[in-house]
Amino acid sequence: MTMLKTERLTLRPLVPEDAEAYAAMRFHPEVAKWLPPAQGDPLDAARATIGRFATAWQERQYAPWGVFLGDGLIGHGGLNFVPEFAATEVLWALHPDAWGHGYATEVARAALPYGFDTLGLDLIFAITLPDNVASQAVMKRLGLTYRRRVDYKAFTDIVWYDVDRETWQAR
Ligand SMILES: CC(C)(COP(=O)(O)OP(=O)(O)OC[C@H]1O[C@@H](n2cnc3c(N)ncnc32)[C@H](O)[C@@H]1OP(=O)(O)O)[C@@H](O)C(=O)NCCC(=O)NCCS
């Protein structure tokens, strides 16, 4: 499992003890409305996600990190393998208290070199709902390009952006 420090943030794999803070971020209504719905108790769902990420860290050497400002969890972000597309996405979600400071961009700017240079990925994509302008602003800031609409889980016709390694390295 890899931990990274950025200028302002610590990116570290989530552990079971993070579940409460993670649930408060991931299931905050202003965050949850943009993400695939989860069933049942938020704390149980947070624990399940943390467990799924831990498995991915072991099997693939990557999963989304917990994003920490000091000791406080403010979000998650990083690389996530999506079996439906047989490809790896870069994703982010922050507690609303942490929006507007460039933290999502800072996380992704650490995740992309980790994906392309350390892991040797060929392509990294990002998807979101068409009206999620904040998330698409992050994608554009990073240098991802809009390609097409796709369906994913409960969402139809969502926007797909991506960047390949060659383009990213030549940026
Ligand atoms: C999408 C989301 C992570 C974006 O967070 P964010 O804080 O707005 O994004 P950034 O980290 O790029 O910050 C951008 C803003 O911070 C400002 N900023 C301040 N300091 C900055 C810095 N050092 N570097 C970059 N931007 C900075 C920028 O000017 C920008 O403001 P603007 O959008 O008005 O131009 C956040 O809105 C969120 O968690 N939403 C709910 C969950 C979600 O939608 N996740 C994505 C699903 S696909």
Ligand as a Chemical Component Dictionary entry (heavy atoms), coordinates in Angstrom:
data_LIG
# 
_chem_comp.id                   LIG 
_chem_comp.type                 NON-POLYMER 
_chem_comp.pdbx_formal_charge   0 
_chem_comp.three_letter_code    LIG 
# 
loop_
_chem_comp_atom.comp_id 
_chem_comp_atom.atom_id 
_chem_comp_atom.alt_atom_id 
_chem_comp_atom.type_symbol 
_chem_comp_atom.charge 
_chem_comp_atom.model_Cartn_x 
_chem_comp_atom.model_Cartn_y 
_chem_comp_atom.model_Cartn_z 
_chem_comp_atom.pdbx_ordinal 
LIG C1  C1  C 0 -15.929 17.585 -7.516  1  
LIG C2  C2  C 0 -15.249 18.171 -6.277  2  
LIG C3  C3  C 0 -14.287 17.148 -5.690  3  
LIG C4  C4  C 0 -14.487 19.407 -6.729  4  
LIG O1  O1  O 0 -13.910 20.009 -5.589  5  
LIG P1  P1  P 0 -13.266 21.458 -5.735  6  
LIG O2  O2  O 0 -12.695 21.780 -4.447  7  
LIG O3  O3  O 0 -14.253 22.393 -6.327  8  
LIG O4  O4  O 0 -12.215 21.184 -6.878  9  
LIG P2  P2  P 0 -10.741 21.660 -6.960  10 
LIG O5  O5  O 0 -9.955  20.873 -5.959  11 
LIG O6  O6  O 0 -10.266 21.570 -8.359  12 
LIG O7  O7  O 0 -10.862 23.174 -6.540  13 
LIG C5  C5  C 0 -11.257 24.066 -7.500  14 
LIG C6  C6  C 0 -11.500 25.419 -6.950  15 
LIG O8  O8  O 0 -10.571 25.765 -5.920  16 
LIG C7  C7  C 0 -9.885  26.983 -6.280  17 
LIG N1  N1  N 0 -8.514  26.890 -5.787  18 
LIG C8  C8  C 0 -8.078  27.494 -4.670  19 
LIG N2  N2  N 0 -6.801  27.212 -4.472  20 
LIG C9  C9  C 0 -6.410  26.389 -5.480  21 
LIG C10 C10 C 0 -5.161  25.738 -5.810  22 
LIG N3  N3  N 0 -4.076  25.870 -5.046  23 
LIG N4  N4  N 0 -5.123  24.950 -6.916  24 
LIG C11 C11 C 0 -6.213  24.797 -7.698  25 
LIG N5  N5  N 0 -7.412  25.395 -7.428  26 
LIG C12 C12 C 0 -7.500  26.182 -6.328  27 
LIG C13 C13 C 0 -9.997  27.075 -7.768  28 
LIG O9  O9  O 0 -9.945  28.404 -8.185  29 
LIG C14 C14 C 0 -11.311 26.417 -8.051  30 
LIG O10 O10 O 0 -12.386 27.302 -7.940  31 
LIG P3  P3  P 0 -13.381 27.471 -9.174  32 
LIG O11 O11 O 0 -13.995 26.117 -9.428  33 
LIG O12 O12 O 0 -14.345 28.481 -8.682  34 
LIG O13 O13 O 0 -12.547 27.903 -10.328 35 
LIG C15 C15 C 0 -16.277 18.551 -5.195  36 
LIG O14 O14 O 0 -17.154 19.483 -5.737  37 
LIG C16 C16 C 0 -17.041 17.347 -4.659  38 
LIG O15 O15 O 0 -16.547 16.592 -3.829  39 
LIG N6  N6  N 0 -18.278 17.191 -5.139  40 
LIG C17 C17 C 0 -19.143 16.115 -4.660  41 
LIG C18 C18 C 0 -18.649 14.740 -5.088  42 
LIG C19 C19 C 0 -18.381 14.679 -6.550  43 
LIG O16 O16 O 0 -19.067 15.285 -7.338  44 
LIG N7  N7  N 0 -17.351 13.908 -6.899  45 
LIG C20 C20 C 0 -17.037 13.686 -8.270  46 
LIG C21 C21 C 0 -17.916 12.652 -8.841  47 
LIG S1  S1  S 0 -17.441 12.323 -10.503 48 
# 
loop_
_chem_comp_bond.comp_id 
_chem_comp_bond.atom_id_1 
_chem_comp_bond.atom_id_2 
_chem_comp_bond.value_order 
_chem_comp_bond.pdbx_ordinal 
LIG C1  C2  SING 1  
LIG C2  C3  SING 2  
LIG C2  C4  SING 3  
LIG C2  C15 SING 4  
LIG C4  O1  SING 5  
LIG O1  P1  SING 6  
LIG P1  O2  DOUB 7  
LIG P1  O3  SING 8  
LIG P1  O4  SING 9  
LIG O4  P2  SING 10 
LIG P2  O5  DOUB 11 
LIG P2  O6  SING 12 
LIG P2  O7  SING 13 
LIG O7  C5  SING 14 
LIG C5  C6  SING 15 
LIG C6  O8  SING 16 
LIG C6  C14 SING 17 
LIG O8  C7  SING 18 
LIG C7  N1  SING 19 
LIG C7  C13 SING 20 
LIG N1  C8  SING 21 
LIG N1  C12 SING 22 
LIG C8  N2  DOUB 23 
LIG N2  C9  SING 24 
LIG C9  C10 SING 25 
LIG C9  C12 DOUB 26 
LIG C10 N3  SING 27 
LIG C10 N4  DOUB 28 
LIG N4  C11 SING 29 
LIG C11 N5  DOUB 30 
LIG N5  C12 SING 31 
LIG C13 O9  SING 32 
LIG C13 C14 SING 33 
LIG C14 O10 SING 34 
LIG O10 P3  SING 35 
LIG P3  O11 DOUB 36 
LIG P3  O12 SING 37 
LIG P3  O13 SING 38 
LIG C15 O14 SING 39 
LIG C15 C16 SING 40 
LIG C16 O15 DOUB 41 
LIG C16 N6  SING 42 
LIG N6  C17 SING 43 
LIG C17 C18 SING 44 
LIG C18 C19 SING 45 
LIG C19 O16 DOUB 46 
LIG C19 N7  SING 47 
LIG N7  C20 SING 48 
LIG C20 C21 SING 49 
LIG C21 S1  SING 50 
# 
